[in-house]
Amino acid sequence: MPAPLVNVIVPTYNRAHLVGRTIESALRQTYQNLEIVVMDDGSTDDTEAVVRKSYGSEPRVRYFKKENGGPASARNAGIDQACGDYVALLDSDDTWHPWKLDLQIRCMVRFPDVGMTWTDMQMIGPDGQVLHERYLRKMYTAYRLFTDEQIFDRAIPLREIAPDLTDHVGDAKLRTGNIFSKMVMGNLVHTSTVVLRRERLARVKGFNTELRVSGEDFDFHLRTAREGTVGLIDLPTIRYQQGLPDRLTAGRYAVYMAENLVRTIEPMILNERHAIDLPDELLSRKLAEAHAWIASERLKRSEPALARAHYLKSLHYWPWPRPTAFLCHVAIWQRHRPPPRSACDEGVASR
């Protein structure tokens, strides 16, 4: 049988200096039946010129440009151009190991119930040096709440699926299962490692474009997991770029990540509680922590009214230990109180 077509979606914005490296890593895949869709999200640098000059004659690379709308919008626009049996996601500052797609497609052909696979990743710094060999479980802290056996139903040695790749896969496993309940506690999936079956993608219906700036991918992966079995290929297959100034995981975007976390899990817990196999206490604590995170980030931005609102929501979900709650309350009050009109007034107020 012919190898199924894989569409590789590469959203990009002002990455003229990086996007060529990313495209090359996809073109060098040992799995050759692929088409790369580069979706330029309104770049104002030389991204278009770089892509057209280097890949204009490459039939497996298609370039499109759209008005700027953020990463969710760009990925959706790229998915709209896809016609293959599988869709792979690749951010324009990351790169793949040459055997990545080959291994993932073999796993998904072997197990037709698996609608999405993702993998671990190496984390690299600005100079390309590997800073962390297996970064998935460090970046996504929800893995620390459960054992692999609690998250996944089965584990299959990858060398049984791809014996000719034993030198790469070693003793690593494909772990599969219905992870929806566990994933409500936090993201477990890294986007640049993902391959989706078209049938699963049709049910998920793309990324939520109302979740802007950063942290929009958790909602998509959670909804994908809600639709059935998924699988983790438990070894690094990509180089995940960190340390560059335009990364969307930078600290200045933390407030958006925190807010998108709440906008993802709060309605999911409300509307899908019957499908979530976790105790109420655990879910309440998660919501309390999420609102507390927003409160903290809003306080850093000198927005005490917003901080107070989320602090109170956090207390609604879970009464914190008194010292923690008291310190947070004092910090918000001190940031928000008006200055004293006189030394006398200050003295009265202090009594």
Phi, psi and omega in degrees: 000144178294150178293136179294148180283136176244124172267125179258115183265119181241094174283143181211151176211115179052049180239038180305328183279349185236330193298328179297320177299319180293313179300317180301321181295330176283319180294333182274009178296141174292337172277113192262342183276076181221159175226131183259123178254107177269114181252104182278117185271055176075037181302146177250003176261207185266023182305311182299314181298318180297313182293315182292321180293317186276331188231012180299332180260004179271111185294343182268004178240123176241130183249135176225151176231138182225168174294144183300130180214003179098168186297323179296315179297318181294319179295318179299318179296323176293318178299324178298335179271355185275142178226009184276177178284334180227153175235127177250145182248133183214113178287153193280007172243003180253164178223154182256149166288149189300334184262007186302301184297320180305312181294316183294317180294321177299318179297319184283331173291321181293325183236088185296344180281347182277112184272344178209140168237152173217174187220174169284175179209151167279142174258127181243151179271183183302332181269005179087358180286137178288118181262336179209124187284326180227093193263348187302308184286341174281320182285320184254098192287348178297338176299335184282349182276340186221157171279163176302322181293332177283329181279316189247153183270329184214157179223125183239126178301131182294333179293341175283332180274322182225075185299332179284351177255017183303324179300331179270320189270335179054233181262011182294160185234155163269122180250126183232159177163179173266103190259008189307310183301312182295326185285344173301333181281356178152157183296144177238358192241133175258127193298316184292356178257357194277139164234132182243141170284140184302322181297322178291318180299324180296329179280329182281325173068038167084182182275150178279109184285352176282345177268102190258162170077294185201149177085014182282343187285333180302315179304315181296313182292326178294317178294327176295317178294329179297336185274358177142198187296138175226172184214138175259121169274106198274058172202158182289133176234358180223164171253112183268119184279128174230165172089359179270151188292338184262011182291143183279356175263010179297155185302329182292346178261004186300323182297324179288323176297318180296315180293321178291331173298312179296317181293342177273309190273331184297308178291330179295316179294321180293315188270337186240025184304325182296337183261359184258114184268064178220151180290152180304321182300317181295318180293320179296318178298320180296315179295321178297316179297320182295315178292325177296324177297315177299315180303316180297316181291324178291326177295320177299331181268013180058047177237071189295327181296315178293322178299315181298318181301316181283330174299316180292324176296322178299315178295328177298319182283323183203118177293116182290165169303141189304316181301317180296313181297319181297314181297319178297316181298316180296318181298316180294318180297316182295325179290333191257341186291146178288153178294151179293147180283334180201167178297325179297314180300320180297321179295319178296314182298324183291337178276000000 
